[in-house]
Amino acid sequence: MRKVVGDGRSIQAFRDPWIPQPRTFRPITAAPSGSVMVQELIDGSGAWDLNALSHYFLRLDIDAILSIPLRNGGCEDQWCWHYTSNGCYTVKSGYVVALDLATERNGGSSVNQASWWNDLWKLKIPQKVKIFLWRMYHRALPANSQLIKRNIPVQPICHRCGEAMETPKHALVFCSSLLPIWSELRVWSQFNRCRNGPLAELLVCLFSMIEQSKFELLAMVWWWVWSSKGHHGVLLVGLGGPRGDVSGWVMGLLGGVGTAEARGGLVCPTRWCPPEMGEFVLSVDAAVTSGRGFARFGGVIRGGKGVVWAAWAEGGVGDYQVVVAELLAVRTGLLWAARLGYNLVRVETDSSVVSSWINCPSSIIMFKPIVEEIHSLLAVVGGSFCCAILRVANGVAHALAKSVTSSVGVQLWTDACPRFISTPVTTDFI
């Protein structure tokens, strides 16, 4: 049962069941110290007050609240049965709900929603990843098996491995394409212990079995795996899978989210993240001004502690689209890295489209020759992978690209860092 909003006077926003998201019908947002009535969330015209909603709730709750229609003139709040279209209880609908609840209990009686959510909020991970874990727990991820039930025309088989029906549990945990990652993180044995239970029980069991820092890393991996599924159709794990330290691989893919061991907790991916001592990272960028007839490319190779080892800036003749220029910037950067003799652990671009093209060459046709050349160059510089980072984490390469004034000539620095990139180099560590 949940309440139907009338005038909102009798509904406590954080205590009463009123939001149409089973099973609790309550907000996932942590409750404030004082009491908040739903009436306070409705403005003078009888519509939802967006400012008030944004003040109290997370985006996931706001979307659910905005789906609730408000009645003109207001009326008293009422109770309804959520699981029928008219709000009236029927034996059939009650039976279906009872079966679902029994299935959850049989899957794992140790799952405690309140306790799990309280623990989840204490994790040192971005807010959006906490919400993603909440959706994992509550079976609210639209895997192909669920989309088919909604009459959406998709293939039921997992597109990564082609071996099993795509359910959230398979896509995020037991897909064979993920085995190299779980092996490196040494969590496969724990996954196997929870194989027969629901995804919610797996989450809770893992939380109790492994250290918090490793669970935080797992959460970031899951979030990225699902995000890559939604945007690119396949898991972008580089050429042939991640190499070396998977923690560093995840850190690179997410554009600066390090492991808890390395940084005292996971942080939002808004800064550039340096490699380990003795390793090198290539960051590239392109700048295009329509009508000028040339593109500007910049790149930098940095080592441990962010030390700049080499940098360059050059122009290229052609009136390119931005995404094509970004692709050419990767190729140009790899050519310089190969000429200078560097082995790279990763290549960074702030274009997620270009990263997906490079990591998933089967998905493109028009620029396949350039991508194939990039693959060959990646092998030359040590078999590194390409990852997308945020623009704010790519300030050094961006400044180098912006410094180019014509399509003629190349500027190369190998002895000293050019003065004009001193600020972005410093900013990366603030």
Protein Blocks (a to p, Z undefined) as FASTA:
>chain_A
ZZddfklmmpcfklpccbacdfklpafbdcdfbdcdfklmpcfkopacfklmmmmmcfkl
mmmmmmpccdehiaadddddfkbmnopacfklmmmmmmmmmmmmmnomkbcfklmmmmmm
mpccdfklmmmmmmmmnopaccfklmmmnopacdfbdfklopaccdfklmmmmpmklmmm
mmmnopmmmmmmmmmmcfklmmmmmmmmpcfklmmmmmmmmmmmmmmmmmnopacebjhi
aehjfklmmmmmnoopacfklnopaaddfbccdddehiacddddddddehklpacddddd
ddehhiafbdcddddedjddfklmmmmmmmmmmmmmmmnopacfbdcdfbfklmmmmmmm
mlpmklmmmmmmmmmmmmmnoopacddddfklmmmmmmmmmmpcbfgdcdddfkbccfkl
mmmmmmmmZZ
